[in-house]
Amino acid sequence: MSILSILEPASTTTARPAVARHATGSIPATVGSDLLVPLADGRVTDYANFDHGASAPCLESVRASVEAALPSYASVHRGNGYASRITTQWYERARAEVHAFVGARDDDQVIFTRQTTDALNLLAHAVPADATVIVFESEHHAALLPWPAERTVRLPAPRRPNDAVSNIADALRNAPEGPRLVVVTGASNVTGEIFPIAEIAAVAKAHGARVCLDAAQLAPHRPVDIAGLDVDWVALSGHKLYAPYGAGALIGRADWLDAAEPYLYGGGATTAVTGDLVVWATGPARHEGGSPNVIGAIALASACAAISNHRDAIEQHERSLLARLRTGLAQIPGVTTYSIFGEDADRVGTVCFTVAGLTSTLVSAALSAEYGIGVRDGRFCAHPLVGHLLADSPEHGTAVRASLGLGTTREHVDRLVAAVRTLATSGPRSEYAESAHGCQPADDPRDLRAPRIW
């Protein structure tokens, strides 16, 4: 395929609604869907990936987009060579694609970052010095920690969606005069539960506050619509969106960002530099100093397009698997699942659970070594929330998280449920010992060394 055949007519910067492109049909294919992994008994099996909440596998279409871009890859914006001009077009079209993906307003900026953590730290850098920030303790550390402690109000994890709204309203009524920012997750990275974003935004606006939505866990599974939700900024990560090439984005209002010092001092962030004067750029360039991650931006845009074009199929796939997983785990004695708002709350494909008598590290290690299942154990960079959820489970300080996605199949769900049932009933088949990675079979025949691939 030639470069010119890949290029489309130049995209406009006008935002398209995030919910406009809902094609039906099969879900997008992922790289590594045929991955085989060794088991402790010497067999091999296909990998059952329940760790999408940490990093999702790469889409095949994303890989194809990156491979198409690499032959003409060059630095952007300041080169007049053919490759630079082509790459610049792709980079800016990637910006337009992300803009459309989240239903951004016409004048909203898209600033490419490394991931959600970087995007939220960028916004924290731009928040006015006299602003009050309000955030729930149930947030991921990326949304909980960047704000100055002396100007931040931390609210306890709400018990119900209505409590989340009323607690924000109370906090805003008691907040000092001046700018205010409410930071809230779209979907919990621990339980998958969806927060009442539109209602929180309405309360915030009624009190003159702005809203930043952490959409890292929401965007891969449900539409995000900045204009429809009436939020001011959205932060998201490519590696959660099946584009693991090191890019994320902060999308939203320009005024605080244009008024802040550049996030990175360097080339591209300036319009003029003399011996005693620096004139900084406005717009996305102000905070994208240095040569940007062009390939990451292209990958992110490709993933956004694929997800937008298959939203209905993706949601149907994930809702079906999640219902099957939750039903299966609920029928196992000794297994406890955890929720912020209750079992009936709307959620994306994430389940947090513990198994009586077994540590979460042992459960995750046994699922991997004996069943070829990948889950995550720990406190998931949300220590206050996990502590809150496990407060009535003194034997457990950590939990297991199973997060499904496009790389998950019905057989994977059935295998996980059956494996957890066996562990809860009979325990692991092998003896396990502590290791640098937490826990592994004491006599592990698997070769877990990663071969050099370069």
C-alpha positions as CSV (number, residue, x, y, z in Angstrom):
1,M,0.0,0.0,0.0
2,S,1.4,3.4,-0.9
3,I,1.6,6.3,1.4
4,L,-0.7,8.4,-0.8
5,S,-3.4,5.7,-0.8
6,I,-3.5,5.8,3.0
7,L,-4.0,9.5,3.2
8,E,-7.6,10.8,3.3
9,P,-8.8,14.3,2.6
10,A,-7.8,16.6,5.3
11,S,-9.9,16.3,8.4
12,T,-11.7,19.3,9.8
13,T,-11.3,20.3,13.4
14,T,-15.1,20.4,14.0
15,A,-15.9,17.9,16.7
16,R,-18.1,14.9,15.9
17,P,-20.3,13.5,18.6
18,A,-18.6,10.7,20.4
19,V,-21.7,8.6,20.1
20,A,-22.2,9.1,16.3
21,R,-20.2,6.1,15.0
22,H,-21.7,2.8,16.3
23,A,-21.2,0.2,13.6
24,T,-22.4,-3.3,14.3
25,G,-20.6,-6.5,13.6
26,S,-17.7,-8.4,15.2
27,I,-15.4,-6.9,17.7
28,P,-12.0,-5.7,16.6
29,A,-9.2,-8.3,16.7
30,T,-6.3,-8.0,19.1
31,V,-2.6,-8.9,18.7
32,G,-1.7,-11.9,20.8
33,S,-5.1,-13.6,20.7
34,D,-3.3,-16.8,19.9
35,L,-0.7,-16.5,22.7
36,L,0.2,-19.9,24.3
37,V,1.6,-19.9,27.8
38,P,3.3,-22.7,29.8
39,L,1.7,-24.3,32.9
40,A,3.4,-25.7,36.0
41,D,2.4,-29.2,35.0
42,G,4.3,-29.0,31.7
43,R,1.2,-28.4,29.5
44,V,0.6,-25.3,27.5
45,T,-2.7,-23.4,27.0
46,D,-4.0,-20.3,25.4
47,Y,-3.6,-17.2,27.5
48,A,-6.8,-16.0,29.3
49,N,-6.3,-12.3,29.6
50,F,-8.1,-10.7,32.6
51,D,-5.7,-7.8,33.0
52,H,-7.2,-5.3,30.5
53,G,-7.6,-2.8,33.3
54,A,-3.8,-2.5,33.6
55,S,-2.9,-2.5,29.9
56,A,-5.0,-3.8,27.0
57,P,-3.5,-5.7,24.1
58,C,-2.8,-4.0,20.8
59,L,-5.5,-4.0,18.2
60,E,-4.6,-5.5,14.9
61,S,-5.8,-2.4,13.1
62,V,-3.6,-0.3,15.4
63,R,-0.5,-2.4,14.5
64,A,-1.4,-2.0,10.8
65,S,-1.7,1.8,11.1
66,V,1.7,2.0,12.8
67,E,3.3,-0.2,10.2
68,A,1.8,2.0,7.5
69,A,3.2,5.1,9.1
70,L,6.7,3.9,9.9
71,P,8.2,4.0,6.3
72,S,7.6,7.8,6.1
73,Y,8.1,8.5,9.8
74,A,9.8,11.8,10.4
75,S,9.7,14.7,12.9
76,V,6.6,16.9,12.6
77,H,5.7,20.6,12.1
78,R,9.1,22.1,11.2
79,G,10.3,20.1,8.3
80,N,9.5,20.7,4.6
81,G,10.6,17.3,3.3
82,Y,8.1,15.0,2.0
83,A,8.2,12.5,4.9
84,S,7.9,15.3,7.5
85,R,4.9,16.8,5.7
86,I,3.2,13.5,5.5
87,T,3.9,12.7,9.1
88,T,2.7,16.1,10.2
89,Q,-0.6,15.5,8.5
90,W,-1.1,12.2,10.3
91,Y,-0.1,13.7,13.6
92,E,-2.7,16.5,13.3
93,R,-5.3,14.2,12.0
94,A,-4.7,12.0,15.0
95,R,-5.5,15.0,17.2
96,A,-8.7,15.5,15.3
97,E,-9.6,11.8,15.7
98,V,-9.1,12.0,19.5
99,H,-11.1,15.2,19.6
100,A,-14.0,13.5,17.9
101,F,-13.7,10.3,20.0
102,V,-14.6,12.2,23.2
103,G,-17.2,14.5,21.6
104,A,-15.1,17.6,22.4
105,R,-16.3,21.1,21.7
106,D,-15.0,23.0,18.7
107,D,-12.6,25.1,20.8
108,D,-11.3,22.3,23.1
109,Q,-7.6,21.4,22.9
110,V,-6.2,18.0,22.5
111,I,-2.7,17.8,24.1
112,F,-0.9,14.5,23.6
113,T,0.7,13.2,26.8
114,R,2.3,9.9,27.9
115,Q,-0.8,8.5,29.6
116,T,-3.6,9.5,31.9
117,T,-1.2,10.1,34.8
118,D,0.8,12.5,32.7
119,A,-2.4,14.2,31.5
120,L,-3.7,14.8,35.0
121,N,-0.3,16.1,36.2
122,L,-0.3,18.5,33.3
123,L,-3.7,19.8,34.3
124,A,-2.5,20.0,38.0
125,H,0.4,22.1,36.6
126,A,-2.2,24.5,35.0
127,V,-4.7,24.8,37.8
128,P,-4.7,28.4,39.1
129,A,-2.8,28.9,42.3
130,D,-5.9,29.9,44.3
131,A,-8.1,27.1,43.1
132,T,-9.7,24.5,45.4
133,V,-9.6,20.9,44.1
134,I,-12.3,18.4,45.2
135,V,-11.6,14.7,44.7
136,F,-12.9,11.4,46.1
137,E,-10.5,9.1,48.0
138,S,-11.8,6.3,45.8
139,E,-9.8,7.7,42.8
140,H,-6.8,6.1,41.3
141,H,-3.6,7.6,42.6
142,A,-3.1,9.4,39.3
143,A,-6.2,11.5,40.0
144,L,-5.8,11.6,43.7
145,L,-2.2,12.7,44.2
146,P,-1.2,15.5,41.7
147,W,-3.1,18.3,43.5
148,P,-1.4,20.5,46.2
149,A,-2.5,19.1,49.6
150,E,-3.2,22.6,51.1
151,R,-5.8,23.3,48.3
152,T,-7.3,19.8,48.0
153,V,-10.5,18.5,49.7
154,R,-10.6,14.7,49.8
155,L,-14.0,13.2,50.2
156,P,-14.6,9.6,51.5
157,A,-15.7,7.0,49.0
158,P,-19.4,7.5,48.4
159,R,-21.8,4.7,49.4
160,R,-24.3,5.3,46.5
161,P,-24.3,7.3,43.3
162,N,-26.6,9.9,44.8
163,D,-24.2,10.3,47.7
164,A,-21.4,11.1,45.2
165,V,-23.5,14.0,43.9
166,S,-24.6,15.3,47.2
167,N,-21.2,15.0,48.7
168,I,-19.7,17.1,45.9
169,A,-22.5,19.7,46.4
170,D,-21.7,19.9,50.1
171,A,-18.0,20.3,49.5
172,L,-18.6,23.1,46.9
173,R,-20.9,25.0,49.2
174,N,-18.2,25.0,51.9
175,A,-15.3,25.7,49.5
176,P,-13.6,29.1,49.7
177,E,-14.2,31.6,47.0
178,G,-12.1,31.3,43.8
179,P,-11.7,28.8,41.1
180,R,-12.8,25.2,41.9
181,L,-12.1,21.9,40.2
182,V,-13.9,18.7,40.7
183,V,-11.9,15.6,39.7
184,V,-13.8,12.3,39.3
185,T,-13.3,9.0,37.6
186,G,-15.6,7.7,34.9
187,A,-15.3,4.1,36.0
188,S,-13.5,2.8,39.0
189,N,-10.3,0.9,38.2
190,V,-10.9,-1.4,41.2
191,T,-14.6,-2.4,40.8
192,G,-15.5,-1.1,37.3
193,E,-18.5,0.9,38.7
194,I,-19.5,3.9,36.7
195,F,-19.8,7.3,38.5
196,P,-22.8,9.7,37.9
197,I,-20.7,12.0,35.8
198,A,-23.4,14.1,34.2
199,E,-25.1,14.7,37.6
200,I,-21.8,15.6,39.3
201,A,-21.0,18.0,36.4
202,A,-24.4,19.7,36.8
203,V,-23.9,20.2,40.5
204,A,-20.4,21.5,39.9
205,K,-21.5,24.0,37.2
206,A,-24.3,25.2,39.6
207,H,-21.5,26.2,42.0
208,G,-19.2,27.7,39.5
209,A,-16.8,24.8,39.4
210,R,-15.1,22.9,36.6
211,V,-14.9,19.2,36.2
212,C,-12.0,16.9,35.1
213,L,-13.0,13.4,34.1
214,D,-10.5,10.6,34.5
215,A,-11.7,8.4,31.6
216,A,-8.8,5.9,31.6
217,Q,-11.1,3.0,32.6
218,L,-14.3,4.3,30.9
219,A,-13.2,5.2,27.4
220,P,-12.3,1.7,26.3
221,H,-15.8,0.4,27.2
222,R,-18.4,3.2,27.0
223,P,-18.7,6.4,24.9
224,V,-17.3,9.6,26.4
225,D,-19.0,12.9,25.4
226,I,-17.4,16.0,26.8
227,A,-20.0,18.3,25.4
228,G,-22.9,16.1,26.4
229,L,-21.6,15.5,29.9
230,D,-20.6,19.1,30.2
231,V,-17.2,18.4,31.7
232,D,-14.3,20.6,31.1
233,W,-11.4,18.1,30.6
234,V,-11.0,14.5,29.9
235,A,-7.8,12.5,30.5
236,L,-7.2,9.1,28.9
237,S,-4.5,6.5,28.0
238,G,-3.6,4.8,24.8
239,H,-2.4,1.7,26.6
240,K,-5.9,1.2,28.1
241,L,-7.4,1.7,24.6
242,Y,-5.6,-1.1,22.8
243,A,-2.8,1.3,21.6
244,P,0.3,0.5,23.7
245,Y,2.6,2.9,22.0
246,G,3.2,5.4,24.9
247,A,0.6,8.1,24.2
248,G,-2.4,9.5,26.1
249,A,-4.2,12.8,25.9
250,L,-5.7,15.7,27.9
251,I,-8.7,17.1,26.1
252,G,-10.6,20.2,27.1
253,R,-10.8,23.9,27.7
254,A,-7.9,26.1,26.7
255,D,-7.9,29.0,29.1
256,W,-6.1,27.5,32.1
257,L,-3.7,25.6,29.9
258,D,-2.8,28.7,27.8
259,A,-2.3,30.7,31.0
260,A,0.1,28.2,32.6
261,E,3.8,27.9,32.2
262,P,4.7,25.3,29.6
263,Y,4.7,21.8,31.0
264,L,8.0,21.1,29.2
265,Y,10.5,23.8,28.2
266,G,12.0,23.3,24.8
267,G,11.6,23.3,21.1
268,G,8.1,23.5,19.7
269,A,6.7,25.2,22.8
270,T,8.0,28.7,21.7
271,T,7.2,31.2,19.0
272,A,10.3,33.4,19.6
273,V,13.5,33.2,21.7
274,T,16.1,36.0,22.0
275,G,18.8,36.8,24.4
276,D,16.4,38.1,27.1
277,L,12.9,37.1,25.8
278,V,10.9,33.9,25.4
279,V,7.5,34.0,23.8
280,W,5.7,30.8,24.5
281,A,3.2,29.3,22.1
282,T,-0.5,28.9,22.9
283,G,-2.6,25.9,22.1
284,P,-1.4,22.3,22.3
285,A,2.2,23.2,21.2
286,R,2.7,25.1,24.5
287,H,2.7,21.8,26.5
288,E,4.1,19.5,23.8
289,G,7.7,20.6,24.0
290,G,10.3,18.5,22.1
291,S,9.7,16.0,19.4
292,P,6.4,14.4,20.1
293,N,5.5,10.7,20.2
294,V,4.1,10.7,16.6
295,I,3.7,7.0,16.4
296,G,1.9,6.9,19.8
297,A,-0.5,9.6,18.6
298,I,-1.2,7.7,15.4
299,A,-1.8,4.5,17.3
300,L,-4.1,6.2,19.8
301,A,-6.1,7.7,16.9
302,S,-6.3,4.4,15.1
303,A,-7.7,2.8,18.3
304,C,-10.2,5.5,18.8
305,A,-11.5,5.1,15.3
306,A,-11.8,1.3,15.6
307,I,-13.6,1.5,19.0
308,S,-15.9,4.2,17.7
309,N,-16.8,2.1,14.7
310,H,-17.6,-1.0,16.8
311,R,-19.1,0.4,20.0
312,D,-22.3,-1.6,19.9
313,A,-20.5,-4.9,19.3
314,I,-17.9,-4.1,22.0
315,E,-20.5,-3.3,24.6
316,Q,-22.6,-6.4,23.8
317,H,-19.5,-8.6,24.0
318,E,-18.4,-7.1,27.3
319,R,-21.8,-7.0,29.0
320,S,-22.4,-10.7,28.2
321,L,-19.0,-11.8,29.5
322,L,-19.3,-9.6,32.6
323,A,-22.7,-11.0,33.5
324,R,-21.4,-14.6,33.1
325,L,-18.3,-13.8,35.2
326,R,-20.2,-12.2,38.0
327,T,-22.9,-14.9,38.1
328,G,-20.3,-17.6,38.2
329,L,-18.2,-16.0,41.0
330,A,-21.3,-15.3,43.1
331,Q,-22.1,-19.0,43.2
332,I,-18.7,-20.0,44.7
333,P,-18.7,-20.3,48.6
334,G,-15.8,-18.4,50.1
335,V,-15.6,-15.9,47.3
336,T,-16.4,-12.3,48.1
337,T,-16.8,-9.6,45.4
338,Y,-16.6,-5.9,46.3
339,S,-18.6,-2.9,45.2
340,I,-18.7,0.8,46.0
341,F,-22.3,1.4,45.2
342,G,-23.7,-2.1,45.5
343,E,-24.1,-5.1,43.3
344,D,-26.7,-3.6,41.1
345,A,-24.5,-0.6,40.0
346,D,-23.8,-0.2,36.3
347,R,-20.2,-1.1,35.6
348,V,-17.6,-1.9,33.0
349,G,-16.0,-5.4,32.8
350,T,-14.1,-5.4,36.1
351,V,-14.6,-7.6,39.1
352,C,-12.7,-7.2,42.4
353,F,-12.8,-10.3,44.7
354,T,-11.1,-12.3,47.4
355,V,-11.1,-16.0,48.3
356,A,-11.4,-17.1,51.9
357,G,-8.2,-18.6,53.3
358,L,-6.0,-17.6,50.4
359,T,-4.0,-14.4,49.9
360,S,-4.7,-12.5,46.7
361,T,-1.0,-13.1,45.6
362,L,-1.4,-16.8,46.0
363,V,-4.7,-16.8,44.0
364,S,-3.2,-14.8,41.1
365,A,-0.1,-16.9,41.1
366,A,-2.1,-20.2,41.0
367,L,-4.4,-18.9,38.3
368,S,-1.4,-18.1,36.2
369,A,0.7,-21.2,36.9
370,E,-2.1,-23.8,36.9
371,Y,-4.7,-22.4,34.5
372,G,-2.9,-19.9,32.2
373,I,-5.1,-17.0,33.5
374,G,-3.7,-13.5,33.9
375,V,-5.3,-11.3,36.7
376,R,-3.9,-8.6,38.9
377,D,-3.6,-8.7,42.7
378,G,-2.8,-5.9,45.2
379,R,-4.3,-2.5,45.8
380,F,-4.4,-1.4,42.2
381,C,-2.9,2.1,42.8
382,A,-6.1,3.0,44.7
383,H,-5.0,2.2,48.3
384,P,-7.6,4.3,50.1
385,L,-10.4,2.7,48.1
386,V,-9.2,-0.9,48.6
387,G,-8.7,-0.3,52.3
388,H,-12.3,1.0,52.4
389,L,-13.7,-2.0,50.5
390,L,-11.8,-4.6,52.6
391,A,-12.4,-2.9,55.9
392,D,-14.8,-5.8,56.9
393,S,-12.4,-8.5,55.6
394,P,-9.5,-8.3,58.1
395,E,-7.9,-11.4,56.7
396,H,-7.3,-9.6,53.4
397,G,-5.2,-6.6,52.9
398,T,-5.3,-6.9,49.1
399,A,-7.7,-8.3,46.5
400,V,-7.8,-9.9,43.1
401,R,-9.0,-7.9,40.0
402,A,-10.3,-9.6,36.9
403,S,-10.7,-7.1,34.1
404,L,-12.0,-8.3,30.8
405,G,-12.0,-6.8,27.3
406,L,-11.6,-7.5,23.6
407,G,-9.0,-10.2,24.3
408,T,-11.4,-12.2,26.5
409,T,-13.6,-15.0,25.4
410,R,-16.5,-17.0,26.9
411,E,-14.2,-20.0,27.4
412,H,-11.8,-17.7,29.3
413,V,-14.6,-16.7,31.6
414,D,-15.7,-20.3,32.2
415,R,-12.1,-21.3,32.9
416,L,-11.6,-18.5,35.4
417,V,-14.8,-19.4,37.3
418,A,-13.9,-23.0,37.3
419,A,-10.4,-22.3,38.5
420,V,-11.5,-20.0,41.3
421,R,-14.1,-22.6,42.4
422,T,-11.3,-25.2,42.6
423,L,-9.0,-22.9,44.5
424,A,-11.8,-22.0,46.9
425,T,-12.7,-25.6,47.5
426,S,-9.4,-27.5,47.3
427,G,-6.7,-24.9,47.2
428,P,-3.7,-24.8,44.7
429,R,-2.4,-28.0,43.3
430,S,1.3,-26.9,43.9
431,E,3.2,-25.6,46.8
432,Y,4.1,-21.9,46.5
433,A,6.9,-19.9,47.7
434,E,7.6,-16.1,47.9
435,S,9.6,-14.8,45.0
436,A,10.7,-11.4,43.6
437,H,7.4,-11.4,41.7
438,G,5.3,-12.2,44.8
439,C,4.6,-15.9,44.6
440,Q,5.3,-18.9,42.3
441,P,5.3,-22.7,42.5
442,A,8.2,-23.8,44.7
443,D,9.3,-26.3,42.1
444,D,8.4,-24.4,38.9
445,P,9.4,-26.1,35.7
446,R,8.5,-23.2,33.5
447,D,11.1,-21.1,31.9
448,L,9.9,-17.6,32.6
449,R,12.9,-15.8,31.3
450,A,12.2,-13.3,28.6
451,P,14.4,-13.9,25.5
452,R,16.1,-10.9,24.0
453,I,14.0,-9.8,21.0
454,W,16.3,-7.2,19.6
